[in-house]
Amino acid sequence: MSAGAKQALAGRPALAGARRLIVKIGSALLVDETGGRLRADWMAALAEDIAALRAGGTEVLIVSSGAIAIGRLDLGLAGARIKLEEKQAAAAIGQIRLAHAWQETLAGHGIAVAQVLLTPGDTEQRRRHLNARNTVETLLRLGAVPVINENDTVGTEEIRFGDNDRLAARVAQMISADVLVLLSDIDGLYTADPRHNPGAAFVPEVNEITPEVEAMAGGVNPGYSSGGMVTKIAAAKIAMRAGCRVAIGDGKALHSLHAIGGERRCTWFVPVAEPATARKSWIAGALTPAGALVVDDGAAKALAGGKSLLPAGVATVEGAFDRGDAVAILTADGRRIGCGLVAYSAVDAGLIAGHKSGEIEALLGYRGRDEMIHRDDLVLDG
């Protein structure tokens, strides 16, 4: 390896040390196109890579395609051009087999697996976003690896346009992931499609996705894969806005995740902001408060010290809002001190305001979050 290449590798982002990492896997990597069977050896090698990252303290999520490609074989549809409803039927069969395969593969490392079926709408609509995020973060806290798949049994736009790359980016945005790895059948971004242009130059790092960068993307790949570099660039754009680093690299070989974290060539998309900073900016600037919570002096002091807002510190609830909406935080004299995403509707917030978190279940009939607004969902003014 040349000195220049070694220097470039030394300066690029690493997987080790990431707090939260998502690896997105396309159908073309998981499924043998000649026989339509899962590549068990490839999955086993990836499981070893995931176990090693987890042992180093990194939380790992998998966004996995492959359900349609697997299910169509069982339905006798392999090799044929199939209609939308046949794809949905294939997904219904394939999702079971795919989840079972991941469960068996990761069980060898003592890792529990959870299946989470989402559509991009689950990450974009605020209440569904909050529900999905709470589920995923609880699974991570309890030590499981969420295996996320697009819900192709009911989705239509996702099937038509190959949306798993964008779904992975939306999940990265939703849970404030540090790194998103998009495993592909190409080792990264080139100035043009290298399959058709031998003079295309490899691009090792991108700091801003400009129209020129978007123009470098080629067409959709043939075979089981429904995406291409176009969808990966779109995904990188979403993730970078959330402060998440993105790597696009060749995933065909065994231990491809480990290789991308080491010396294998890939393209890194590196944002300026960190995930937490980007999320706070989104909350502060992109949301219009639907109501307000008036807090006492003790709560205002606790918030200034970096604490979450607990029900006990809320004196009054103003406005009509739903769980997950943005609300302003006001002092008793009407001064706004911040804004955040509230964990309760206005009605429920009014019932628990001024009470301790331990009383929530008795007051509401269900056990909600201890915090009215968690500190991760809170931005203070000034």
ZALUMNU-195300 format. One record per residue: residue in three letters; x, y, z of N, C-alpha, C in turn. Coordinates in pm, whole numbers, padded with zeros to 5 digits, always signed. Example, Ala and Ser with C-alpha at 12.3 -4.5 7.8 and 13.67 -1.06 7.14 Angstrom:
// residues 2
ALA+01319-00569+00780+01230-00450+00780+01320-00330+00780;SER+01285-00225+00708+01367-00106+00714+01290+00003+00787;
***
This chain:
// residues 382
MET+00085-00120+00000+00000+00000+00000+00088+00124+00000;SER+00053+00224-00079+00133+00344-00089+00122+00427+00038;ALA+00220+00519+00055+00218+00605+00172+00095+00694+00173;GLY+00054+00741+00055-00065+00826+00044-00190+00752+00083;ALA-00199+00625+00040-00317+00545+00075-00322+00519+00224;LYS-00207+00490+00285-00202+00467+00430-00244+00592+00506;GLN-00200+00709+00458-00236+00834+00524-00386+00859+00514;ALA-00443+00827+00399-00587+00845+00380-00666+00754+00473;LEU-00619+00630+00489-00685+00536+00578-00675+00582+00723;ALA-00559+00636+00759-00539+00678+00898-00631+00794+00935;GLY-00667+00877+00836-00748+00994+00865-00897+00974+00848;ARG-00938+00859+00798-01081+00841+00772-01155+00794+00896;PRO-01286+00811+00901-01362+00766+01017-01351+00614+01036;ALA-01372+00570+01158-01363+00428+01189-01496+00378+01242;LEU-01517+00247+01232-01637+00187+01289-01621+00165+01439;ALA-01503+00118+01478-01476+00096+01619-01486+00229+01693;GLY-01555+00228+01805-01572+00351+01882-01703+00422+01854;ALA-01774+00379+01749-01906+00437+01723-02000+00397+01836;ARG-02085+00488+01876-02181+00458+01982-02296+00373+01928;ARG-02342+00405+01808-02458+00338+01751-02439+00328+01600;LEU-02440+00205+01549-02409+00180+01408-02521+00102+01342;ILE-02555+00141+01220-02655+00070+01140-02586+00014+01017;VAL-02610-00112+00988-02559-00173+00864-02678-00212+00779;LYS-02681-00158+00658-02789-00188+00564-02739-00288+00462;ILE-02818-00395+00441-02778-00505+00354-02882-00523+00245;GLY-02837-00523+00122-02927-00539+00010-02951-00686-00026;SER-03056-00709-00103-03092-00846-00142-02981-00914-00220;ALA-02912-00839-00305-02809-00899-00390-02695-00958-00309;LEU-02673-00909-00186-02568-00962-00100-02617-01083-00020;LEU-02742-01079+00021-02795-01185+00107-02836-01310+00031;VAL-02881-01293-00091-02944-01403-00165-02861-01441-00286;ASP-02838-01569-00300-02768-01623-00417-02861-01613-00538;GLU-02824-01530-00635-02913-01506-00748-02935-01630-00834;THR-02841-01724-00833-02857-01843-00917-02958-01939-00859;GLY-02962-01950-00724-03054-02046-00662-03160-01984-00575;GLY-03147-01852-00548-03245-01785-00464-03236-01823-00317;ARG-03121-01877-00274-03104-01920-00135-03020-01818-00058;LEU-03043-01812+00074-02963-01724+00158-02818-01769+00162;ARG-02726-01674+00163-02584-01704+00171-02546-01718+00319;ALA-02560-01839+00370-02542-01864+00513-02400-01831+00559;ASP-02300-01861+00476-02162-01833+00515-02137-01683+00525;TRP-02198-01607+00435-02184-01461+00437-02249-01403+00562;MET-02367-01453+00596-02435-01405+00716-02358-01440+00842;ALA-02298-01558+00845-02220-01601+00962-02099-01511+00982;ALA-02033-01474+00871-01917-01386+00880-01958-01247+00928;LEU-02070-01197+00878-02118-01066+00922-02155-01070+01070;ALA-02213-01181+01115-02247-01195+01257-02123-01185+01345;GLU-02012-01241+01299-01886-01230+01374-01842-01085+01383;ASP-01855-01013+01272-01818-00871+01271-01906-00791+01369;ILE-02036-00821+01369-02129-00751+01457-02098-00781+01603;ALA-02069-00909+01633-02036-00947+01770-01911-00874+01818;ALA-01812-00859+01730-01689-00789+01767-01717-00642+01797;LEU-01800-00578+01716-01834-00438+01741-01909-00422+01873;ARG-02003-00512+01899-02078-00506+02024-01987-00527+02145;ALA-01890-00615+02130-01796-00639+02240-01715-00513+02271;GLY-01699-00426+02170-01629-00300+02189-01719-00187+02237;GLY-01846-00217+02264-01936-00116+02318-02025-00047+02217;THR-02026-00093+02092-02108-00031+01989-02244-00101+01979;GLU-02351-00024+01982-02484-00079+01956-02501-00094+01806;VAL-02554-00209+01763-02564-00238+01620-02708-00268+01582;LEU-02752-00210+01471-02881-00241+01412-02858-00290+01270;ILE-02946-00378+01223-02940-00428+01086-03065-00382+01012;VAL-03047-00322+00896-03158-00298+00805-03140-00395+00690;SER-03228-00495+00685-03206-00608+00595-03314-00618+00489;SER-03271-00623+00366-03361-00657+00256-03360-00809+00238;GLY-03427-00856+00135-03418-00998+00102-03548-01075+00113;ALA-03651-01018+00179-03773-01094+00201-03841-01133+00070;ILE-03850-01040-00023-03915-01071-00151-03833-01172-00229;ALA-03703-01153-00232-03615-01244-00307-03623-01387-00254;ILE-03638-01402-00122-03649-01536-00062-03787-01595-00086;GLY-03890-01514-00061-04026-01564-00069-04071-01601-00208;ARG-04020-01535-00310-04065-01564-00446-04024-01704-00489;LEU-03912-01756-00432-03869-01891-00465-03972-01993-00414;ASP-04020-01973-00291-04118-02066-00234-04251-02062-00309;LEU-04278-01951-00376-04404-01938-00449-04390-01977-00596;GLY-04273-02027-00633-04251-02066-00772-04240-01949-00866;LEU-04196-01834-00814-04187-01713-00895-04044-01673-00926;ALA-03949-01759-00897-03808-01726-00921-03783-01705-01070;GLY-03711-01599-01100-03672-01572-01238-03778-01505-01321;ALA-03900-01494-01269-04008-01433-01346-04025-01287-01307;ARG-04081-01209-01397-04116-01071-01365-04250-01075-01293;ILE-04255-01030-01169-04376-01047-01090-04446-00914-01063;LYS-04578-00923-01042-04660-00805-01019-04649-00760-00874;LEU-04700-00640-00847-04689-00581-00715-04750-00670-00608;GLU-04872-00721-00632-04936-00804-00531-04861-00936-00508;GLU-04792-00985-00611-04710-01106-00596-04585-01075-00513;LYS-04532-00955-00528-04418-00915-00445-04460-00906-00298;GLN-04579-00854-00274-04627-00846-00136-04650-00985-00076;ALA-04701-01076-00157-04719-01213-00111-04584-01279-00083;ALA-04487-01256-00171-04353-01311-00151-04290-01255-00023;ALA-04313-01126+00003-04260-01064+00125-04320-01127+00250;ALA-04449-01161+00246-04515-01221+00361-04450-01353+00400;ILE-04407-01431+00300-04339-01558+00325-04193-01533+00361;GLY-04128-01447+00285-03985-01425+00302-03948-01360+00434;GLN-04034-01274+00487-04002-01207+00613-03986-01306+00727;ILE-04067-01412+00727-04056-01514+00832-03921-01585+00822;ARG-03887-01626+00701-03760-01699+00682-03640-01610+00708;LEU-03650-01484+00667-03538-01392+00686-03513-01365+00834;ALA-03620-01339+00909-03605-01314+01052-03549-01437+01123;HIS-03596-01556+01084-03547-01679+01146-03398-01700+01115;ALA-03357-01667+00994-03216-01682+00956-03127-01591+01039;TRP-03170-01466+01057-03090-01374+01141-03089-01422+01286;GLN-03201-01472+01333-03209-01521+01471-03110-01636+01493;GLU-03110-01732+01402-03020-01846+01415-02874-01804+01403;THR-02846-01713+01310-02708-01672+01285-02648-01599+01405;LEU-02723-01508+01464-02669-01428+01575-02680-01500+01709;ALA-02766-01602+01716-02779-01677+01841-02648-01746+01877;GLY-02568-01780+01778-02439-01843+01803-02344-01754+01882;HIS-02373-01625+01886-02290-01529+01962-02363-01480+02087;GLY-02472-01549+02120-02548-01511+02239-02622-01379+02223;ILE-02658-01345+02099-02722-01217+02071-02870-01240+02038;ALA-02957-01172+02111-03100-01179+02084-03135-01090+01965;VAL-03227-01136+01883-03266-01065+01762-03413-01027+01771;ALA-03445-00905+01729-03584-00859+01725-03618-00813+01585;GLN-03732-00855+01534-03776-00809+01402-03862-00683+01418;VAL-03828-00580+01341-03905-00456+01340-03938-00423+01194;LEU-04067-00421+01161-04111-00390+01025-04157-00245+01020;LEU-04095-00168+00931-04124-00026+00920-04145+00014+00774;THR-04207+00127+00755-04206+00196+00627-04147+00334+00653;PRO-04101+00405+00551-04050+00541+00575-04149+00630+00650;GLY-04279+00607+00630-04379+00687+00702-04371+00672+00853;ASP-04325+00555+00899-04312+00532+01043-04201+00618+01102;THR-04109+00663+01020-03999+00746+01069-04023+00894+01043;GLU-04120+00927+00957-04141+01066+00917-04259+01132+00987;GLN-04364+01056+01020-04477+01112+01091-04447+01111+01240;ARG-04464+01225+01305-04403+01247+01435-04444+01146+01541;ARG-04574+01113+01553-04617+01019+01657-04566+00878+01629;ARG-04573+00836+01503-04521+00704+01467-04369+00701+01484;HIS-04304+00811+01452-04159+00825+01471-04123+00801+01618;LEU-04198+00864+01708-04168+00852+01851-04192+00710+01899;ASN-04300+00648+01854-04328+00510+01894-04219+00415+01845;ALA-04181+00430+01717-04077+00343+01660-03944+00364+01731;ARG-03909+00489+01757-03782+00517+01823-03778+00459+01963;ASN-03887+00472+02038-03889+00416+02174-03873+00265+02172;THR-03937+00198+02075-03925+00053+02065-03781+00013+02034;VAL-03722+00078+01934-03586+00043+01893-03487+00072+02005;GLU-03500+00186+02069-03405+00221+02175-03420+00130+02297;THR-03541+00085+02324-03560-00011+02434-03493-00144+02401;LEU-03508-00190+02278-03441-00314+02236-03290-00302+02251;LEU-03234-00188+02210-03090-00168+02222-03047-00165+02368;ARG-03126-00098+02450-03093-00090+02593-03093-00228+02658;LEU-03180-00316+02610-03189-00451+02667-03094-00550+02601;GLY-03010-00501+02509-02904-00585+02453-02939-00660+02327;ALA-03053-00632+02266-03092-00703+02143-03041-00629+02019;VAL-03035-00700+01908-03005-00641+01778-03135-00631+01699;PRO-03187-00511+01677-03306-00497+01593-03271-00525+01447;VAL-03348-00613+01385-03336-00637+01242-03456-00570+01177;ILE-03431-00463+01107-03536-00380+01052-03553-00409+00904;ASN-03675-00427+00865-03706-00453+00725-03821-00364+00684;GLU-03825-00326+00558-03939-00250+00510-04062-00342+00512;ASN-04177-00288+00545-04298-00368+00557-04360-00386+00419;ASP-04300-00472+00340-04342-00490+00201-04475-00561+00185;THR-04527-00622+00293-04655-00690+00280-04769-00591+00264;VAL-04749-00468+00312-04854-00366+00299-04805-00243+00224;GLY-04674-00223+00215-04619-00107+00147-04625-00125-00003;THR-04632-00013-00074-04631-00018-00220-04520+00070-00277;GLU-04510+00193-00228-04408+00283-00280-04268+00227-00252;GLU-04251+00164-00135-04119+00110-00099-04077+00001-00197;ILE-04173-00085-00235-04142-00192-00328-04109-00136-00466;ARG-04185-00039-00509-04168+00012-00645-04034+00083-00663;PHE-03990+00154-00561-03875+00241-00579-03750+00198-00503;GLY-03751+00080-00442-03630+00031-00376-03585+00123-00265;ASP-03667+00134-00161-03649+00240-00063-03569+00200+00060;ASN-03509+00081+00063-03442+00040+00187-03326+00131+00224;ASP-03257+00187+00126-03148+00279+00158-03201+00401+00232;ARG-03310+00458+00181-03369+00574+00247-03427+00536+00383;LEU-03487+00417+00392-03538+00370+00520-03425+00361+00623;ALA-03311+00306+00582-03196+00295+00673-03150+00433+00720;ALA-03150+00530+00628-03109+00666+00664-03209+00729+00759;ARG-03339+00704+00736-03442+00758+00825-03430+00697+00965;VAL-03396+00569+00972-03377+00505+01102-03255+00567+01171;ALA-03148+00590+01095-03028+00654+01151-03063+00791+01208;GLN-03144+00864+01135-03190+00996+01180-03276+00983+01306;MET-03364+00884+01306-03459+00865+01414-03391+00834+01546;ILE-03286+00753+01544-03222+00708+01668-03087+00774+01692;SER-03054+00877+01614-02928+00950+01628-02807+00857+01619;ALA-02802+00775+01514-02689+00686+01494-02564+00764+01455;ASP-02448+00712+01493-02321+00774+01456-02278+00739+01315;VAL-02302+00611+01279-02250+00559+01152-02358+00475+01084;LEU-02370+00494+00953-02454+00410+00868-02365+00350+00760;VAL-02361+00217+00754-02283+00148+00652-02380+00090+00549;LEU-02366+00131+00425-02447+00079+00315-02363-00020+00237;LEU-02384-00149+00262-02308-00252+00191-02368-00269+00052;SER-02281-00264-00048-02326-00263-00186-02247-00365-00267;ASP-02268-00363-00400-02188-00448-00488-02080-00367-00556;ILE-02052-00247-00504-01946-00161-00556-01872-00102-00437;ASP-01746-00069-00456-01664-00028-00342-01678+00119-00304;GLY-01771+00190-00364-01791+00329-00326-01838+00413-00443;LEU-01826+00543-00426-01870+00639-00527-01759+00669-00627;TYR-01796+00675-00753-01703+00715-00860-01759+00838-00930;THR-01674+00907-01000-01718+01026-01072-01816+00993-01184;ALA-01819+00868-01226-01916+00817-01323-01930+00668-01298;ASP-02025+00605-01362-02046+00461-01344-01926+00385-01401;PRO-01843+00319-01316-01722+00253-01364-01751+00132-01452;ARG-01877+00081-01448-01913-00032-01534-01919+00011-01680;HIS-01945+00137-01701-01959+00188-01837-01853+00290-01875;ASN-01780+00340-01775-01679+00443-01801-01548+00403-01734;PRO-01455+00342-01807-01329+00296-01749-01245+00410-01688;GLY-01270+00532-01731-01193+00645-01680-01250+00706-01554;ALA-01358+00647-01498-01419+00702-01378-01322+00696-01260;ALA-01316+00805-01184-01224+00814-01069-01298+00785-00939;PHE-01231+00713-00850-01289+00680-00720-01290+00805-00631;VAL-01397+00822-00553-01412+00936-00462-01404+00884-00318;PRO-01295+00906-00246-01280+00848-00112-01362+00916-00003;GLU-01390+01047-00017-01461+01118+00088-01545+01230+00030;VAL-01663+01246+00089-01755+01353+00050-01796+01427+00176;ASN-01781+01560+00175-01819+01640+00291-01949+01717+00270;GLU-01992+01725+00143-02117+01793+00111-02173+01732-00016;ILE-02301+01701-00013-02364+01643-00132-02419+01755-00218;THR-02345+01786-00321-02379+01891-00415-02447+01830-00537;PRO-02503+01914-00625-02557+01861-00751-02453+01784-00832;GLU-02327+01825-00821-02220+01755-00893-02201+01613-00838;VAL-02209+01599-00705-02198+01466-00644-02317+01380-00684;GLU-02436+01437-00681-02556+01362-00719-02549+01316-00864;ALA-02487+01396-00948-02476+01361-01090-02380+01244-01115;MET-02296+01213-01015-02203+01101-01031-02272+00965-01024;ALA-02391+00961-00964-02461+00833-00944-02505+00775-01078;GLY-02493+00642-01089-02535+00574-01212-02679+00529-01203;GLY-02715+00429-01282-02852+00378-01284-02874+00269-01182;VAL-02991+00208-01189-03029+00100-01097-02961-00029-01139;ASN-02915-00105-01040-02846-00231-01068-02944-00339-01112;PRO-02899-00433-01195-02986-00544-01236-02996-00650-01127;GLY-03086-00745-01147-03097-00858-01054-03192-00830-00941;TYR-03167-00893-00824-03255-00879-00710-03252-00738-00652;SER-03139-00670-00664-03126-00538-00605-03217-00439-00675;SER-03294-00361-00596-03383-00262-00656-03330-00121-00640;GLY-03218-00106-00572-03160+00026-00553-03047+00051-00649;GLY-02955+00134-00610-02841+00170-00692-02772+00286-00623;MET-02671+00342-00688-02599+00453-00627-02690+00575-00608;VAL-02791+00590-00692-02884+00703-00679-02950+00700-00541;THR-03002+00585-00501-03070+00576-00372-02971+00587-00256;LYS-02849+00544-00277-02749+00553-00170-02706+00697-00147;ILE-02693+00774-00254-02661+00915-00239-02775+00987-00168;ALA-02900+00953-00205-03015+01014-00138-03016+00979+00010;ALA-02981+00854+00043-02975+00811+00183-02866+00886+00258;ALA-02750+00899+00194-02639+00970+00259-02676+01115+00288;LYS-02753+01175+00199-02796+01314+00218-02883+01327+00342;ILE-02976+01233+00360-03065+01233+00477-02983+01212+00604;ALA-02895+01111+00603-02818+01078+00722-02723+01190+00761;MET-02660+01253+00662-02565+01360+00693-02634+01479+00759;ARG-02757+01506+00720-02832+01615+00784-02852+01586+00933;ALA-02855+01457+00968-02873+01416+01107-02740+01399+01180;GLY-02629+01437+01115-02498+01426+01178-02439+01287+01176;CYS-02494+01199+01092-02449+01060+01086-02349+01041+00973;ARG-02236+00978+01001-02139+00944+00898-02189+00824+00819;VAL-02161+00823+00690-02209+00716+00603-02092+00657+00525;ALA-02086+00525+00521-01987+00456+00439-02058+00372+00335;ILE-02017+00384+00211-02065+00298+00104-01948+00211+00061;GLY-01965+00079+00073-01854-00009+00042-01900-00143-00013;ASP-01806-00215-00068-01831-00345-00129-01858-00448-00019;GLY-01976-00512-00029-02012-00609+00074-02011-00753+00027;LYS-01961-00779-00093-01974-00915-00149-01888-01017-00076;ALA-01771-00979-00031-01680-01074+00033-01720-01100+00178;LEU-01667-01208+00234-01690-01238+00375-01625-01132+00463;HIS-01685-01108+00579-01633-01010+00677-01620-00870+00616;SER-01718-00833+00535-01712-00703+00468-01726-00587+00566;LEU-01802-00605+00672-01817-00497+00769-01685-00472+00841;HIS-01618-00578+00881-01486-00565+00944-01387-00499+00848;ALA-01394-00537+00721-01300-00482+00622-01321-00333+00601;ILE-01447-00288+00601-01474-00145+00585-01423-00067+00706;GLY-01426-00129+00821-01370-00066+00939-01217-00069+00942;GLY-01159-00144+00850-01014-00156+00843-00955-00089+00720;GLU-00898-00172+00631-00824-00114+00520-00895-00123+00386;ARG-01015-00179+00382-01083-00189+00252-01130-00051+00206;ARG-01112-00026+00078-01150+00102+00021-01303+00118+00023;CYS-01347+00236+00061-01489+00270+00057-01501+00421+00052;THR-01620+00470+00026-01644+00614+00025-01711+00654+00156;TRP-01654+00752+00224-01712+00805+00347-01779+00940+00319;PHE-01900+00954+00370-01971+01081+00367-01966+01136+00509;VAL-01896+01248+00528-01866+01297+00662-01934+01432+00684;PRO-02034+01437+00774-02103+01563+00802-02023+01651+00895;VAL-02063+01776+00905-01995+01870+00995-02042+01849+01138;ALA-02173+01833+01157-02230+01823+01292-02231+01680+01342;GLU-02230+01663+01474-02247+01533+01537-02398+01503+01547;PRO-02437+01375+01565-02580+01341+01570-02660+01419+01673;ALA-02608+01432+01794-02683+01502+01898-02704+01649+01862;THR-02601+01713+01808-02612+01853+01769-02712+01870+01656;ALA-02707+01780+01557-02799+01788+01444-02943+01769+01490;ARG-02966+01676+01581-03102+01652+01631-03154+01774+01707;LYS-03070+01833+01789-03111+01950+01863-03145+02066+01768;SER-03068+02080+01662-03095+02186+01563-03229+02162+01495;TRP-03259+02034+01466-03386+02001+01402-03503+02036+01494;ILE-03493+02001+01620-03599+02030+01715-03618+02181+01730;ALA-03506+02253+01740-03512+02397+01764-03565+02475+01645;GLY-03528+02432+01525-03557+02514+01409-03666+02466+01318;ALA-03703+02338+01323-03795+02282+01224-03936+02260+01275;LEU-03959+02282+01404-04089+02248+01461-04158+02371+01521;THR-04288+02382+01497-04368+02489+01555-04438+02435+01679;PRO-04416+02495+01796-04478+02444+01919-04630+02439+01909;ALA-04689+02328+01954-04833+02310+01952-04897+02348+02084;GLY-04815+02376+02184-04864+02412+02316-04747+02452+02403;ALA-04770+02454+02534-04663+02495+02625-04677+02425+02759;LEU-04563+02409+02825-04558+02359+02963-04495+02469+03048;VAL-04566+02512+03151-04514+02612+03244-04449+02537+03360;VAL-04322+02566+03385-04247+02491+03486-04215+02579+03606;ASP-04190+02513+03720-04154+02587+03840-04006+02619+03840;ASP-03961+02695+03940-03822+02740+03944-03724+02623+03957;GLY-03765+02521+04035-03677+02406+04052-03656+02331+03923;ALA-03761+02314+03844-03749+02246+03715-03665+02328+03618;ALA-03684+02460+03618-03606+02547+03530-03457+02534+03561;LYS-03424+02527+03688-03283+02512+03728-03229+02376+03686;ALA-03312+02271+03702-03269+02136+03663-03247+02127+03513;LEU-03334+02191+03434-03317+02191+03289-03188+02261+03250;ALA-03158+02370+03315-03034+02443+03286-02911+02359+03317;GLY-02928+02262+03407-02819+02172+03444-02812+02047+03359;GLY-02893+02042+03254-02888+01929+03161-02981+01815+03195;LYS-03076+01835+03283-03169+01730+03322-03291+01726+03231;SER-03366+01614+03237-03493+01603+03167-03601+01675+03245;LEU-03713+01703+03179-03826+01766+03246-03918+01656+03299;LEU-03935+01651+03431-04021+01552+03495-04159+01612+03521;PRO-04261+01527+03531-04396+01579+03557-04404+01665+03682;ALA-04325+01630+03785-04330+01703+03912-04296+01851+03895;GLY-04218+01884+03792-04176+02022+03774-04269+02105+03688;VAL-04376+02044+03638-04470+02114+03551-04585+02169+03634;ALA-04605+02301+03624-04712+02365+03701-04842+02374+03621;THR-04831+02406+03492-04949+02427+03410-04926+02374+03269;VAL-05032+02323+03208-05027+02275+03070-05115+02365+02984;GLU-05060+02415+02874-05134+02506+02787-05143+02450+02646;GLY-05258+02469+02582-05276+02428+02443-05327+02286+02429;ALA-05348+02247+02304-05395+02112+02270-05289+02045+02185;PHE-05224+01944+02238-05117+01877+02165-05125+01727+02188;ASP-05061+01653+02098-05055+01508+02107-04916+01463+02150;ARG-04907+01341+02189-04777+01280+02222-04684+01292+02101;GLY-04563+01339+02126-04466+01356+02019-04462+01494+01958;ASP-04559+01579+01993-04560+01715+01940-04453+01800+02008;ALA-04418+01910+01942-04326+02006+02002-04404+02102+02090;VAL-04351+02128+02208-04414+02225+02299-04307+02320+02351;ALA-04349+02443+02379-04258+02540+02439-04252+02516+02590;ILE-04142+02554+02649-04125+02546+02795-04114+02688+02847;LEU-04205+02723+02939-04215+02859+02990-04193+02862+03140;THR-04141+02974+03189-04132+02995+03333-04265+03053+03382;ALA-04279+03067+03512-04405+03116+03570-04439+03258+03524;ASP-04338+03338+03490-04364+03474+03443-04380+03483+03292;GLY-04392+03366+03225-04419+03364+03082-04297+03368+02992;ARG-04178+03360+03049-04055+03364+02968-04027+03226+02910;ARG-04005+03221+02779-03973+03094+02714-03827+03058+02740;ILE-03804+02934+02785-03665+02891+02811-03624+02774+02724;GLY-03718+02718+02646-03680+02607+02561-03797+02549+02485;CYS-03770+02437+02418-03870+02368+02337-03831+02221+02334;GLY-03932+02132+02325-03900+01990+02320-04016+01907+02271;LEU-03990+01779+02249-04092+01684+02207-04151+01618+02331;VAL-04279+01637+02352-04344+01593+02475-04384+01446+02466;ALA-04375+01376+02576-04403+01232+02578-04549+01201+02609;TYR-04630+01302+02634-04771+01281+02668-04859+01381+02594;SER-04984+01345+02573-05080+01438+02516-05111+01548+02618;ALA-05177+01655+02573-05210+01764+02665-05301+01716+02778;VAL-05395+01629+02746-05487+01578+02848-05411+01500+02955;ASP-05327+01405+02910-05252+01323+03006-05148+01406+03081;ALA-05087+01501+03011-04988+01587+03076-05054+01668+03188;GLY-05177+01713+03164-05248+01787+03268-05278+01703+03390;LEU-05305+01575+03367-05337+01485+03479-05216+01453+03567;ILE-05098+01447+03506-04979+01409+03584-04893+01528+03623;ALA-04926+01649+03574-04847+01768+03609-04844+01788+03760;GLY-04724+01812+03813-04706+01833+03956-04691+01706+04036;HIS-04702+01591+03971-04692+01463+04041-04557+01395+04014;LYS-04520+01306+04102-04397+01230+04085-04414+01124+03976;SER-04304+01085+03914-04308+00987+03805-04366+00854+03851;GLY-04344+00819+03976-04396+00694+04030-04547+00689+04041;GLU-04612+00805+04027-04758+00811+04037-04826+00804+03901;ILE-04750+00802+03793-04807+00811+03658-04906+00698+03632;GLU-04869+00575+03665-04955+00462+03634-05089+00472+03707;ALA-05086+00513+03832-05210+00525+03909-05299+00636+03853;LEU-05237+00741+03801-05313+00855+03751-05370+00831+03611;LEU-05293+00762+03527-05332+00746+03386-05386+00606+03353;GLY-05355+00509+03438-05397+00373+03408-05299+00298+03321;TYR-05186+00360+03289-05079+00293+03214-04946+00352+03257;ARG-04839+00278+03233-04706+00321+03275-04636+00383+03155;GLY-04632+00514+03151-04563+00584+03043-04419+00613+03079;ARG-04361+00707+03010-04222+00745+03038-04214+00824+03168;ASP-04101+00814+03236-04081+00889+03360-04072+01039+03331;GLU-04024+01075+03212-04000+01214+03178-04116+01272+03098;MET-04150+01396+03127-04246+01467+03041-04178+01499+02908;ILE-04054+01546+02916-03970+01566+02797-03830+01515+02831;HIS-03784+01417+02756-03648+01365+02780-03545+01467+02733;ARG-03432+01469+02800-03329+01568+02765-03279+01556+02623;ASP-03285+01434+02564-03245+01418+02425-03343+01484+02328;ASP-03465+01510+02377-03569+01571+02293-03591+01717+02332;LEU-03495+01776+02401-03512+01907+02460-03402+02003+02414;VAL-03440+02124+02378-03344+02229+02340-03374+02352+02421;LEU-03274+02405+02491-03291+02528+02568-03259+02649+02481;ASP-03332+02755+02499-03307+02880+02425-03180+02947+02477;GLY-03114+03011+02386-02996+03089+02425-02881+03004+02469;
***
